[in-house]
Structure formats: structure tokens, C-alpha cells
Amino acid sequence: MKLLLTSAGIKNESIRAALVGLLGKPIHEANALCIPTAMYGHPWVGPGTKVWDFICGNEPRTPMAELGWQSVGVLELTALPSLPKNLWMPTVRNADVLLVAGGDAGYLSHWMQASGMMDLLPDLQDTVWVGLSAGSMVMAPRIGGDFVGWKDPTLGPDAQQSDTTLGLVDFGIYPHLDCPDLPHNTLVNAEKWAAGMGMPCYVIDDETAIQVVNGDVNVISEGNWHYLP
């Protein structure tokens, strides 16, 4: 799988050019699947109208579905455990790109595994995963306590929710650097977060993306980013 890990979607021409390069074809010839699942686990975004906005391409601050795809479908991970795999797996295999919404990375990680979607990823060698915020963070081994929100209801009331995520890359991601809507997301706070992560970390603003192909990492940016080894 090819990864394009963004803070806020396809925000500029550099990130868009990287996406086209990963697809190997124009956007208008590519078929996309939206995965809104992470939104449901975050109190700021879903469930509700923001999920509809993401799916319908009605969120210009974080462009994903509105890029002019040949087709756009929806893959809801929470529904997959109740369905036979032959009903949904062909749809995933036939998609050129997965557009993965932001929200709660821990919730997304849980459903990636519970749905069986995680098991399918090794087969998707030519598919592009475009993450938005939590949809990018979920690829790291862990997200750090600062970003743990959702708590698994099957855990006991005194249990601590793990910050472990999918571990498909070997670095952490801190998104939305210096975002006006998120005044806590400063470089100083990102450095404090990174100090406890035990791995290299990228701190990226909304004009930045991290491309990963066959283990090779490249930063695409028209903004600000920092690598914290």
C-alpha cells in the first residue's frame, strides 16, 4: 500500500501532484472509497452533519472527496463485522484510493482491526491510502497519551485506554501544527509529546503531507514541518 499521510487533506498543488504520482493516473480516472469511521469516535466531528460533509465533499478546508474522482463510494468499518467478506472485500480491492477521515485515531485503529480491514491491507499493494489527521496518525505504532480520547466500552471503568495503533510506519505523527483552531498545537507542545514517544516523529502543519512507498519516506510541504528524531 502507498501512503499519503496528511494533516488536512489535499490542501495544495504539491500534495495534489504527489497524489497523482502515487495513483499513476489522473484523479478523474480514479475510483475512491471514503472511510468516515474515525469521525464517530470524536466529540467534535461526529456522528452528525460533519460526516455527511466529508462524504459529500462539502468540506473545503480539508479537501478529500471533492477532488473530481471518477467515482466516490463509502466504506463504513463498523458495519463490516456483520457482513460476509465477499460482499465488501471486492469493493475495497477495486478502489484506487482510500480517503480516510480524521477524528479519533484510537477508535479508527480499533475498527480497522475488528472489521478485518487490517488483514486485507497487505494485499493492496497498488492502493493509495490518503489519511486526514487521525487517518494519518493511525498508521503509527502509537499516538501518545495527548491524543487518546475514545475509550473502549468493553474495558473496565478503571482500565487505561491504550494509545497503540496500527504500526504500519515506524514514526509518530503530530498534525495541525500552529492551526488557528487548535491553539494547543504548538511546536513546544509537540516537542513535549515527542519526548515521550520513543520513536522518531514528524510534526506537520495543514500544508504538509508525508509520503511513504516501500518504506521510503518523503515530506511534501508548502508550509512548516519538523522532524524530531
CYANA upper distance limits for C-alpha pairs under 8 A (distance plus 0.5 A):
  1 MET  CA    121 LEU  CA      7.42
  1 MET  CA    122 PRO  CA      7.53
  1 MET  CA    123 ASP  CA      8.45
  1 MET  CA    124 LEU  CA      5.86
  1 MET  CA    125 GLN  CA      4.82
  1 MET  CA    126 ASP  CA      6.26
  1 MET  CA    127 THR  CA      5.85
  1 MET  CA    128 VAL  CA      6.55
  1 MET  CA    129 TRP  CA      7.49
  1 MET  CA    213 VAL  CA      7.89
  2 LYS  CA     22 LEU  CA      7.47
  2 LYS  CA    125 GLN  CA      7.60
  2 LYS  CA    126 ASP  CA      7.25
  2 LYS  CA    127 THR  CA      6.68
  2 LYS  CA    128 VAL  CA      5.21
  2 LYS  CA    129 TRP  CA      6.59
  2 LYS  CA    211 GLN  CA      8.25
  2 LYS  CA    212 VAL  CA      6.67
  2 LYS  CA    213 VAL  CA      5.61
  2 LYS  CA    214 ASN  CA      8.03
  3 LEU  CA    128 VAL  CA      6.30
  3 LEU  CA    129 TRP  CA      5.37
  3 LEU  CA    130 VAL  CA      6.69
  3 LEU  CA    131 GLY  CA      8.24
  3 LEU  CA    210 ILE  CA      8.29
  3 LEU  CA    211 GLN  CA      6.12
  3 LEU  CA    212 VAL  CA      5.51
  3 LEU  CA    213 VAL  CA      6.98
  4 LEU  CA     19 LEU  CA      7.66
  4 LEU  CA    128 VAL  CA      7.70
  4 LEU  CA    129 TRP  CA      6.56
  4 LEU  CA    130 VAL  CA      5.29
  4 LEU  CA    131 GLY  CA      6.85
  4 LEU  CA    136 SER  CA      8.39
  4 LEU  CA    209 ALA  CA      6.97
  4 LEU  CA    210 ILE  CA      6.26
  4 LEU  CA    211 GLN  CA      5.12
  4 LEU  CA    212 VAL  CA      7.08
  5 LEU  CA    129 TRP  CA      8.26
  5 LEU  CA    130 VAL  CA      6.35
  5 LEU  CA    131 GLY  CA      5.30
  5 LEU  CA    132 LEU  CA      7.20
  5 LEU  CA    133 SER  CA      8.27
  5 LEU  CA    135 GLY  CA      8.11
  5 LEU  CA    136 SER  CA      5.21
  5 LEU  CA    137 MET  CA      8.36
  5 LEU  CA    209 ALA  CA      5.85
  5 LEU  CA    210 ILE  CA      5.46
  5 LEU  CA    211 GLN  CA      6.77
  6 THR  CA     10 ILE  CA      7.93
  6 THR  CA    130 VAL  CA      7.64
  6 THR  CA    131 GLY  CA      6.16
  6 THR  CA    132 LEU  CA      5.66
  6 THR  CA    133 SER  CA      6.70
  6 THR  CA    136 SER  CA      6.72
  6 THR  CA    175 PRO  CA      8.38
  6 THR  CA    206 ASP  CA      7.87
  6 THR  CA    208 THR  CA      6.79
  6 THR  CA    209 ALA  CA      4.73
  6 THR  CA    210 ILE  CA      6.91
  7 SER  CA    131 GLY  CA      8.31
  7 SER  CA    132 LEU  CA      5.95
  7 SER  CA    133 SER  CA      5.04
  7 SER  CA    136 SER  CA      7.89
  7 SER  CA    175 PRO  CA      5.51
  7 SER  CA    176 HIS  CA      6.28
  7 SER  CA    204 ILE  CA      7.19
  7 SER  CA    205 ASP  CA      6.78
  7 SER  CA    206 ASP  CA      5.44
  7 SER  CA    207 GLU  CA      7.92
  7 SER  CA    208 THR  CA      7.11
  7 SER  CA    209 ALA  CA      7.09
  8 ALA  CA     61 ARG  CA      7.86
  8 ALA  CA     62 THR  CA      5.35
  8 ALA  CA     63 PRO  CA      7.95
  8 ALA  CA    132 LEU  CA      5.92
  8 ALA  CA    133 SER  CA      6.67
  8 ALA  CA    176 HIS  CA      7.96
  8 ALA  CA    206 ASP  CA      5.50
  8 ALA  CA    207 GLU  CA      7.83
  9 GLY  CA     62 THR  CA      5.27
  9 GLY  CA     63 PRO  CA      5.65
  9 GLY  CA     64 MET  CA      6.22
  9 GLY  CA    130 VAL  CA      8.28
  9 GLY  CA    131 GLY  CA      7.80
  9 GLY  CA    132 LEU  CA      5.83
  9 GLY  CA    206 ASP  CA      8.26
 10 ILE  CA     15 ILE  CA      6.22
 10 ILE  CA     16 ARG  CA      6.23
 10 ILE  CA     62 THR  CA      7.35
 10 ILE  CA     63 PRO  CA      5.81
 10 ILE  CA     64 MET  CA      6.75
 11 LYS  CA     15 ILE  CA      7.29
 11 LYS  CA     16 ARG  CA      8.08
 11 LYS  CA     61 ARG  CA      8.18
 11 LYS  CA     62 THR  CA      7.20
 11 LYS  CA     63 PRO  CA      6.85
 11 LYS  CA    206 ASP  CA      7.69
 11 LYS  CA    207 GLU  CA      6.40
 12 ASN  CA     16 ARG  CA      6.75
 12 ASN  CA    207 GLU  CA      7.19
 12 ASN  CA    222 GLU  CA      7.87
 13 GLU  CA     17 ALA  CA      6.46
 14 SER  CA     18 ALA  CA      6.83
 14 SER  CA    220 ILE  CA      7.11
 14 SER  CA    221 SER  CA      7.36
 14 SER  CA    222 GLU  CA      7.60
 15 ILE  CA     19 LEU  CA      6.76
 15 ILE  CA    208 THR  CA      7.90
 15 ILE  CA    209 ALA  CA      7.14
 15 ILE  CA    220 ILE  CA      6.72
 15 ILE  CA    221 SER  CA      7.70
 16 ARG  CA     20 VAL  CA      6.83
 17 ALA  CA     21 GLY  CA      6.68
 18 ALA  CA     22 LEU  CA      6.76
 18 ALA  CA    211 GLN  CA      8.38
 18 ALA  CA    220 ILE  CA      8.13
 19 LEU  CA     23 LEU  CA      6.70
 20 VAL  CA     24 GLY  CA      6.53
 20 VAL  CA     25 LYS  CA      6.64
 20 VAL  CA     26 PRO  CA      6.46
 20 VAL  CA     27 ILE  CA      6.97
 21 GLY  CA     25 LYS  CA      7.80
 22 LEU  CA    128 VAL  CA      7.26
 23 LEU  CA     27 ILE  CA      8.26
 23 LEU  CA     30 ALA  CA      8.10
 23 LEU  CA     96 ASP  CA      7.51
 23 LEU  CA     97 VAL  CA      8.18
 23 LEU  CA    127 THR  CA      8.28
 23 LEU  CA    128 VAL  CA      7.21
 25 LYS  CA     29 GLU  CA      7.04
 25 LYS  CA     30 ALA  CA      7.56
 26 PRO  CA     30 ALA  CA      7.33
 27 ILE  CA     67 LEU  CA      7.75
 27 ILE  CA     68 GLY  CA      6.91
 27 ILE  CA     69 TRP  CA      5.87
 27 ILE  CA     70 GLN  CA      7.68
 28 HIS  CA     68 GLY  CA      5.97
 28 HIS  CA     69 TRP  CA      5.06
 28 HIS  CA     70 GLN  CA      5.23
 29 GLU  CA     69 TRP  CA      7.15
 29 GLU  CA     70 GLN  CA      5.66
 30 ALA  CA     69 TRP  CA      6.24
 30 ALA  CA     70 GLN  CA      5.85
 30 ALA  CA     71 SER  CA      7.65
 30 ALA  CA     95 ALA  CA      8.34
 30 ALA  CA     96 ASP  CA      6.28
 30 ALA  CA     97 VAL  CA      7.97
 31 ASN  CA     69 TRP  CA      6.65
 31 ASN  CA     70 GLN  CA      5.96
 31 ASN  CA     71 SER  CA      5.38
 31 ASN  CA     72 VAL  CA      6.71
 31 ASN  CA     94 ASN  CA      8.43
 31 ASN  CA     95 ALA  CA      5.83
 31 ASN  CA     96 ASP  CA      5.76
 31 ASN  CA     97 VAL  CA      7.07
 32 ALA  CA     65 ALA  CA      8.41
 32 ALA  CA     69 TRP  CA      7.16
 32 ALA  CA     70 GLN  CA      8.25
 32 ALA  CA     71 SER  CA      6.55
 32 ALA  CA     72 VAL  CA      5.29
 32 ALA  CA     73 GLY  CA      6.75
 32 ALA  CA     95 ALA  CA      6.17
 32 ALA  CA     96 ASP  CA      6.48
 32 ALA  CA     97 VAL  CA      5.38
 32 ALA  CA     98 LEU  CA      6.35
 32 ALA  CA     99 LEU  CA      7.37
 33 LEU  CA     72 VAL  CA      6.10
 33 LEU  CA     73 GLY  CA      5.09
 33 LEU  CA     74 VAL  CA      5.74
 33 LEU  CA     75 LEU  CA      6.69
 33 LEU  CA     92 VAL  CA      8.06
 33 LEU  CA     95 ALA  CA      6.94
 33 LEU  CA     97 VAL  CA      6.90
 33 LEU  CA     98 LEU  CA      5.46
 33 LEU  CA     99 LEU  CA      6.50
 34 CYS  CA     55 ILE  CA      6.91
 34 CYS  CA     65 ALA  CA      7.78
 34 CYS  CA     72 VAL  CA      7.53
 34 CYS  CA     73 GLY  CA      6.53
 34 CYS  CA     74 VAL  CA      5.22
 34 CYS  CA     75 LEU  CA      6.42
 34 CYS  CA     98 LEU  CA      6.45
 34 CYS  CA     99 LEU  CA      5.16
 34 CYS  CA    100 VAL  CA      6.53
 34 CYS  CA    101 ALA  CA      7.99
 35 ILE  CA     74 VAL  CA      6.64
 35 ILE  CA     75 LEU  CA      5.63
 35 ILE  CA     76 GLU  CA      6.40
 35 ILE  CA     77 LEU  CA      7.81
 35 ILE  CA     98 LEU  CA      7.47
 35 ILE  CA     99 LEU  CA      6.48
 35 ILE  CA    100 VAL  CA      5.27
 35 ILE  CA    101 ALA  CA      6.61
 36 PRO  CA     40 TYR  CA      8.17
 36 PRO  CA     51 VAL  CA      6.98
 36 PRO  CA     54 PHE  CA      7.93
 36 PRO  CA     55 ILE  CA      7.82
 36 PRO  CA     74 VAL  CA      8.33
 36 PRO  CA     75 LEU  CA      8.10
 36 PRO  CA     76 GLU  CA      7.13
 36 PRO  CA    100 VAL  CA      6.82
 36 PRO  CA    101 ALA  CA      5.56
 36 PRO  CA    102 GLY  CA      8.14
 37 THR  CA     41 GLY  CA      8.11
 37 THR  CA     76 GLU  CA      6.54
 37 THR  CA     77 LEU  CA      6.72
 37 THR  CA     78 THR  CA      7.63
 37 THR  CA    101 ALA  CA      7.68
 37 THR  CA    107 TYR  CA      8.42
 37 THR  CA    108 LEU  CA      6.68
 37 THR  CA    111 TRP  CA      8.38
 38 ALA  CA     42 HIS  CA      7.62
 38 ALA  CA    101 ALA  CA      6.78
 38 ALA  CA    102 GLY  CA      6.29
 38 ALA  CA    103 GLY  CA      5.10
 38 ALA  CA    104 ASP  CA      5.56
 38 ALA  CA    105 ALA  CA      6.80
 38 ALA  CA    107 TYR  CA      6.45
 38 ALA  CA    108 LEU  CA      5.20
 38 ALA  CA    134 ALA  CA      7.58
 38 ALA  CA    135 GLY  CA      7.78
 39 MET  CA     45 VAL  CA      6.08
 39 MET  CA     46 GLY  CA      5.47
 39 MET  CA     47 PRO  CA      7.14
 39 MET  CA     51 VAL  CA      7.24
 39 MET  CA    101 ALA  CA      7.21
 39 MET  CA    102 GLY  CA      6.52
 39 MET  CA    103 GLY  CA      4.71
 39 MET  CA    104 ASP  CA      6.93
 40 TYR  CA     45 VAL  CA      7.60
 40 TYR  CA     46 GLY  CA      5.01
 40 TYR  CA     47 PRO  CA      5.29
 40 TYR  CA    103 GLY  CA      7.66
 40 TYR  CA    104 ASP  CA      8.26
 41 GLY  CA     46 GLY  CA      7.48
 41 GLY  CA     47 PRO  CA      8.48
 41 GLY  CA    103 GLY  CA      7.00
 41 GLY  CA    104 ASP  CA      5.80
 41 GLY  CA    107 TYR  CA      6.14
 41 GLY  CA    108 LEU  CA      8.31
 41 GLY  CA    150 TRP  CA      6.47
 42 HIS  CA     46 GLY  CA      6.68
 42 HIS  CA    103 GLY  CA      5.64
 42 HIS  CA    104 ASP  CA      5.62
 42 HIS  CA    149 GLY  CA      7.84
 42 HIS  CA    150 TRP  CA      7.58
 44 TRP  CA    103 GLY  CA      8.48
 45 VAL  CA     50 LYS  CA      6.23
 45 VAL  CA     51 VAL  CA      7.73
 45 VAL  CA    103 GLY  CA      7.14
 46 GLY  CA     50 LYS  CA      6.68
 46 GLY  CA     51 VAL  CA      6.60
 46 GLY  CA    103 GLY  CA      8.49
 47 PRO  CA     51 VAL  CA      6.82
 48 GLY  CA     52 TRP  CA      7.57
 49 THR  CA     53 ASP  CA      6.73
 50 LYS  CA     54 PHE  CA      6.70
 51 VAL  CA     55 ILE  CA      6.81
 52 TRP  CA     56 CYS  CA      6.46
 52 TRP  CA     58 ASN  CA      8.44
 53 ASP  CA     57 GLY  CA      6.44
 53 ASP  CA     58 ASN  CA      5.02
 53 ASP  CA     59 GLU  CA      6.23
 54 PHE  CA     58 ASN  CA      6.57
 54 PHE  CA     59 GLU  CA      6.45
 54 PHE  CA     64 MET  CA      8.13
 54 PHE  CA     65 ALA  CA      7.41
 54 PHE  CA    101 ALA  CA      7.98
 55 ILE  CA     65 ALA  CA      6.86
 55 ILE  CA     74 VAL  CA      7.77
 56 CYS  CA     65 ALA  CA      7.13
 56 CYS  CA     66 GLU  CA      7.85
 57 GLY  CA     63 PRO  CA      7.65
 57 GLY  CA     64 MET  CA      7.20
 57 GLY  CA     65 ALA  CA      5.08
 57 GLY  CA     66 GLU  CA      4.78
 58 ASN  CA     66 GLU  CA      7.70
 59 GLU  CA     63 PRO  CA      6.81
 60 PRO  CA     66 GLU  CA      8.41
 62 THR  CA    132 LEU  CA      8.33
 63 PRO  CA     67 LEU  CA      7.41
 64 MET  CA     99 LEU  CA      7.09
 65 ALA  CA     69 TRP  CA      7.93
 65 ALA  CA     72 VAL  CA      7.54
 65 ALA  CA     99 LEU  CA      7.86
 76 GLU  CA     80 LEU  CA      7.56
 77 LEU  CA     81 PRO  CA      8.44
 77 LEU  CA    111 TRP  CA      6.51
 77 LEU  CA    112 MET  CA      7.26
 77 LEU  CA    115 SER  CA      6.30
 77 LEU  CA    117 MET  CA      8.11
 78 THR  CA    111 TRP  CA      6.77
 78 THR  CA    115 SER  CA      7.15
 79 ALA  CA     83 LEU  CA      7.51
 79 ALA  CA    115 SER  CA      8.21
 80 LEU  CA     84 PRO  CA      8.29
 80 LEU  CA     85 LYS  CA      8.24
 80 LEU  CA     88 TRP  CA      8.04
 80 LEU  CA    115 SER  CA      5.79
 80 LEU  CA    116 GLY  CA      8.16
 81 PRO  CA    114 ALA  CA      7.56
 81 PRO  CA    115 SER  CA      5.58
 81 PRO  CA    116 GLY  CA      7.88
 83 LEU  CA     87 LEU  CA      7.33
 83 LEU  CA     88 TRP  CA      8.18
 84 PRO  CA     88 TRP  CA      7.90
 85 LYS  CA     89 MET  CA      6.14
 86 ASN  CA     90 PRO  CA      7.18
 87 LEU  CA     91 THR  CA      8.35
 88 TRP  CA     92 VAL  CA      7.13
 89 MET  CA     93 ARG  CA      6.70
 90 PRO  CA     94 ASN  CA      6.59
 91 THR  CA     95 ALA  CA      6.99
 93 ARG  CA    124 LEU  CA      7.23
 93 ARG  CA    127 THR  CA      8.49
 95 ALA  CA    127 THR  CA      7.53
 96 ASP  CA    126 ASP  CA      7.97
 96 ASP  CA    127 THR  CA      5.69
 96 ASP  CA    128 VAL  CA      6.86
 97 VAL  CA    127 THR  CA      6.01
 97 VAL  CA    128 VAL  CA      5.06
 97 VAL  CA    129 TRP  CA      6.35
 97 VAL  CA    130 VAL  CA      7.62
 98 LEU  CA    127 THR  CA      7.95
 98 LEU  CA    128 VAL  CA      6.73
 98 LEU  CA    129 TRP  CA      5.42
 98 LEU  CA    130 VAL  CA      6.52
 99 LEU  CA    129 TRP  CA      6.93
 99 LEU  CA    130 VAL  CA      5.55
 99 LEU  CA    131 GLY  CA      6.81
 99 LEU  CA    132 LEU  CA      8.30
100 VAL  CA    129 TRP  CA      7.78
100 VAL  CA    130 VAL  CA      6.55
100 VAL  CA    131 GLY  CA      5.38
100 VAL  CA    132 LEU  CA      6.56
100 VAL  CA    135 GLY  CA      5.55
100 VAL  CA    136 SER  CA      8.41
101 ALA  CA    131 GLY  CA      7.03
101 ALA  CA    132 LEU  CA      5.74
101 ALA  CA    133 SER  CA      7.83
101 ALA  CA    134 ALA  CA      7.56
101 ALA  CA    135 GLY  CA      5.93
102 GLY  CA    131 GLY  CA      7.99
102 GLY  CA    132 LEU  CA      5.53
102 GLY  CA    133 SER  CA      5.35
102 GLY  CA    134 ALA  CA      4.89
102 GLY  CA    135 GLY  CA      5.62
102 GLY  CA    136 SER  CA      8.40
103 GLY  CA    133 SER  CA      7.83
103 GLY  CA    134 ALA  CA      6.01
103 GLY  CA    135 GLY  CA      8.11
104 ASP  CA    108 LEU  CA      6.84
104 ASP  CA    134 ALA  CA      6.37
104 ASP  CA    147 PHE  CA      8.45
104 ASP  CA    148 VAL  CA      8.28
104 ASP  CA    149 GLY  CA      7.27
104 ASP  CA    150 TRP  CA      7.26
105 ALA  CA    109 SER  CA      6.55
105 ALA  CA    134 ALA  CA      5.09
105 ALA  CA    135 GLY  CA      7.16
105 ALA  CA    137 MET  CA      6.87
105 ALA  CA    138 VAL  CA      5.73
105 ALA  CA    143 ILE  CA      8.18
105 ALA  CA    147 PHE  CA      8.33
105 ALA  CA    148 VAL  CA      8.37
105 ALA  CA    165 THR  CA      8.03
106 GLY  CA    110 HIS  CA      6.70
106 GLY  CA    138 VAL  CA      7.72
106 GLY  CA    148 VAL  CA      7.16
106 GLY  CA    149 GLY  CA      7.97
106 GLY  CA    150 TRP  CA      7.05
106 GLY  CA    163 ASP  CA      7.17
106 GLY  CA    164 THR  CA      8.00
106 GLY  CA    165 THR  CA      7.02
107 TYR  CA    111 TRP  CA      6.93
107 TYR  CA    150 TRP  CA      6.65
108 LEU  CA    112 MET  CA      6.53
108 LEU  CA    134 ALA  CA      8.34
108 LEU  CA    135 GLY  CA      8.11
108 LEU  CA    138 VAL  CA      7.57
109 SER  CA    113 GLN  CA      6.96
109 SER  CA    138 VAL  CA      6.55
109 SER  CA    165 THR  CA      5.99
109 SER  CA    166 LEU  CA      6.75
110 HIS  CA    114 ALA  CA      6.57
111 TRP  CA    115 SER  CA      5.99
112 MET  CA    116 GLY  CA      7.05
112 MET  CA    117 MET  CA      5.74
112 MET  CA    118 MET  CA      5.80
113 GLN  CA    117 MET  CA      6.78
113 GLN  CA    118 MET  CA      5.73
113 GLN  CA    119 ASP  CA      7.98
116 GLY  CA    120 LEU  CA      7.38
117 MET  CA    121 LEU  CA      7.17
120 LEU  CA    124 LEU  CA      7.51
121 LEU  CA    125 GLN  CA      8.35
130 VAL  CA    135 GLY  CA      8.11
130 VAL  CA    136 SER  CA      7.99
131 GLY  CA    135 GLY  CA      4.62
131 GLY  CA    136 SER  CA      4.73
131 GLY  CA    137 MET  CA      8.41
132 LEU  CA    136 SER  CA      6.07
133 SER  CA    137 MET  CA      6.73
133 SER  CA    175 PRO  CA      6.48
133 SER  CA    176 HIS  CA      8.17
134 ALA  CA    138 VAL  CA      6.39
135 GLY  CA    139 MET  CA      8.11
136 SER  CA    140 ALA  CA      8.39
136 SER  CA    173 ILE  CA      7.96
137 MET  CA    143 ILE  CA      7.08
137 MET  CA    172 GLY  CA      7.51
137 MET  CA    173 ILE  CA      5.96
137 MET  CA    174 TYR  CA      7.95
138 VAL  CA    142 ARG  CA      8.09
138 VAL  CA    143 ILE  CA      7.89
138 VAL  CA    165 THR  CA      5.94
138 VAL  CA    166 LEU  CA      6.42
138 VAL  CA    167 GLY  CA      8.23
139 MET  CA    165 THR  CA      7.18
139 MET  CA    166 LEU  CA      5.71
139 MET  CA    167 GLY  CA      5.98
139 MET  CA    168 LEU  CA      5.62
139 MET  CA    169 VAL  CA      6.37
140 ALA  CA    165 THR  CA      6.64
140 ALA  CA    166 LEU  CA      6.57
140 ALA  CA    167 GLY  CA      5.12
140 ALA  CA    168 LEU  CA      6.62
140 ALA  CA    169 VAL  CA      5.78
140 ALA  CA    170 ASP  CA      6.74
140 ALA  CA    171 PHE  CA      6.27
140 ALA  CA    172 GLY  CA      5.76
140 ALA  CA    173 ILE  CA      7.56
141 PRO  CA    164 THR  CA      6.42
141 PRO  CA    165 THR  CA      5.69
141 PRO  CA    166 LEU  CA      6.17
141 PRO  CA    167 GLY  CA      4.11
141 PRO  CA    168 LEU  CA      7.51
141 PRO  CA    169 VAL  CA      7.46
141 PRO  CA    170 ASP  CA      7.02
141 PRO  CA    171 PHE  CA      7.64
141 PRO  CA    172 GLY  CA      7.61
142 ARG  CA    163 ASP  CA      5.88
142 ARG  CA    164 THR  CA      4.73
142 ARG  CA    165 THR  CA      5.41
142 ARG  CA    166 LEU  CA      8.06
142 ARG  CA    167 GLY  CA      7.57
142 ARG  CA    172 GLY  CA      7.34
142 ARG  CA    197 MET  CA      8.25
143 ILE  CA    147 PHE  CA      6.64
143 ILE  CA    148 VAL  CA      7.89
143 ILE  CA    163 ASP  CA      6.06
143 ILE  CA    164 THR  CA      7.15
143 ILE  CA    165 THR  CA      7.39
143 ILE  CA    172 GLY  CA      7.08
143 ILE  CA    173 ILE  CA      7.91
143 ILE  CA    197 MET  CA      8.43
144 GLY  CA    148 VAL  CA      7.47
144 GLY  CA    163 ASP  CA      6.22
144 GLY  CA    193 TRP  CA      7.46
144 GLY  CA    196 GLY  CA      8.00
144 GLY  CA    197 MET  CA      6.80
145 GLY  CA    163 ASP  CA      6.78
146 ASP  CA    193 TRP  CA      7.63
147 PHE  CA    163 ASP  CA      8.36
148 VAL  CA    161 GLN  CA      7.90
148 VAL  CA    162 SER  CA      8.30
148 VAL  CA    163 ASP  CA      6.59
150 TRP  CA    161 GLN  CA      8.45
151 LYS  CA    155 LEU  CA      8.27
151 LYS  CA    161 GLN  CA      6.18
152 ASP  CA    161 GLN  CA      7.46
155 LEU  CA    159 ALA  CA      6.53
169 VAL  CA    215 GLY  CA      8.35
170 ASP  CA    199 MET  CA      7.80
170 ASP  CA    200 PRO  CA      8.11
171 PHE  CA    199 MET  CA      6.35
171 PHE  CA    200 PRO  CA      5.57
171 PHE  CA    201 CYS  CA      5.66
171 PHE  CA    202 TYR  CA      7.73
172 GLY  CA    194 ALA  CA      8.43
172 GLY  CA    197 MET  CA      7.95
172 GLY  CA    199 MET  CA      7.35
172 GLY  CA    200 PRO  CA      6.92
172 GLY  CA    201 CYS  CA      4.90
172 GLY  CA    202 TYR  CA      6.71
173 ILE  CA    201 CYS  CA      6.23
173 ILE  CA    202 TYR  CA      5.55
173 ILE  CA    203 VAL  CA      6.52
173 ILE  CA    204 ILE  CA      8.00
174 TYR  CA    190 ALA  CA      7.25
174 TYR  CA    201 CYS  CA      7.95
174 TYR  CA    202 TYR  CA      6.74
174 TYR  CA    203 VAL  CA      5.18
174 TYR  CA    204 ILE  CA      6.76
175 PRO  CA    203 VAL  CA      6.58
175 PRO  CA    204 ILE  CA      5.61
175 PRO  CA    205 ASP  CA      6.47
175 PRO  CA    206 ASP  CA      7.79
176 HIS  CA    182 LEU  CA      7.96
176 HIS  CA    185 ASN  CA      7.01
176 HIS  CA    204 ILE  CA      6.78
176 HIS  CA    205 ASP  CA      5.15
176 HIS  CA    206 ASP  CA      5.94
177 LEU  CA    185 ASN  CA      5.75
177 LEU  CA    186 THR  CA      6.34
177 LEU  CA    187 LEU  CA      7.36
177 LEU  CA    203 VAL  CA      7.16
177 LEU  CA    204 ILE  CA      6.10
177 LEU  CA    205 ASP  CA      4.79
177 LEU  CA    206 ASP  CA      7.61
177 LEU  CA    224 ASN  CA      8.35
177 LEU  CA    225 TRP  CA      8.28
178 ASP  CA    182 LEU  CA      7.75
178 ASP  CA    183 PRO  CA      7.30
178 ASP  CA    185 ASN  CA      6.11
178 ASP  CA    186 THR  CA      5.88
178 ASP  CA    187 LEU  CA      8.09
178 ASP  CA    205 ASP  CA      7.21
179 CYS  CA    183 PRO  CA      7.09
179 CYS  CA    185 ASN  CA      7.25
179 CYS  CA    205 ASP  CA      7.68
179 CYS  CA    206 ASP  CA      7.91
184 HIS  CA    189 ASN  CA      7.55
185 ASN  CA    189 ASN  CA      6.94
185 ASN  CA    190 ALA  CA      7.29
186 THR  CA    190 ALA  CA      6.63
187 LEU  CA    191 GLU  CA      6.53
187 LEU  CA    203 VAL  CA      8.26
188 VAL  CA    192 LYS  CA      6.98
189 ASN  CA    193 TRP  CA      6.73
190 ALA  CA    194 ALA  CA      6.56
190 ALA  CA    203 VAL  CA      7.39
191 GLU  CA    195 ALA  CA      6.63
191 GLU  CA    228 LEU  CA      8.10
192 LYS  CA    196 GLY  CA      7.60
193 TRP  CA    197 MET  CA      7.27
194 ALA  CA    198 GLY  CA      8.09
194 ALA  CA    199 MET  CA      8.36
194 ALA  CA    200 PRO  CA      8.26
194 ALA  CA    201 CYS  CA      6.83
194 ALA  CA    228 LEU  CA      7.57
197 MET  CA    201 CYS  CA      8.45
199 MET  CA    229 PRO  CA      7.48
200 PRO  CA    227 TYR  CA      7.84
200 PRO  CA    228 LEU  CA      6.21
200 PRO  CA    229 PRO  CA      4.73
201 CYS  CA    227 TYR  CA      6.43
201 CYS  CA    228 LEU  CA      5.61
201 CYS  CA    229 PRO  CA      6.79
202 TYR  CA    225 TRP  CA      7.63
202 TYR  CA    226 HIS  CA      6.31
202 TYR  CA    227 TYR  CA      5.22
202 TYR  CA    228 LEU  CA      6.71
203 VAL  CA    225 TRP  CA      5.93
203 VAL  CA    226 HIS  CA      5.59
203 VAL  CA    227 TYR  CA      6.92
203 VAL  CA    228 LEU  CA      8.16
204 ILE  CA    208 THR  CA      6.30
204 ILE  CA    209 ALA  CA      7.82
204 ILE  CA    224 ASN  CA      6.91
204 ILE  CA    225 TRP  CA      4.91
204 ILE  CA    226 HIS  CA      7.11
205 ASP  CA    223 GLY  CA      7.03
205 ASP  CA    224 ASN  CA      6.22
205 ASP  CA    225 TRP  CA      6.64
206 ASP  CA    223 GLY  CA      7.94
207 GLU  CA    221 SER  CA      6.32
207 GLU  CA    222 GLU  CA      5.96
207 GLU  CA    223 GLY  CA      5.44
207 GLU  CA    224 ASN  CA      7.83
208 THR  CA    219 VAL  CA      7.73
208 THR  CA    220 ILE  CA      6.24
208 THR  CA    221 SER  CA      4.69
208 THR  CA    222 GLU  CA      6.85
208 THR  CA    223 GLY  CA      6.55
208 THR  CA    224 ASN  CA      7.52
208 THR  CA    225 TRP  CA      7.53
209 ALA  CA    219 VAL  CA      6.45
209 ALA  CA    220 ILE  CA      5.72
209 ALA  CA    221 SER  CA      6.78
210 ILE  CA    217 VAL  CA      7.36
210 ILE  CA    218 ASN  CA      6.33
210 ILE  CA    219 VAL  CA      5.11
210 ILE  CA    220 ILE  CA      6.64
211 GLN  CA    216 ASP  CA      8.42
211 GLN  CA    217 VAL  CA      6.17
211 GLN  CA    218 ASN  CA      5.62
211 GLN  CA    219 VAL  CA      6.65
211 GLN  CA    220 ILE  CA      7.72
212 VAL  CA    216 ASP  CA      5.93
212 VAL  CA    217 VAL  CA      5.12
212 VAL  CA    218 ASN  CA      7.04
213 VAL  CA    217 VAL  CA      7.35
221 SER  CA    225 TRP  CA      8.20
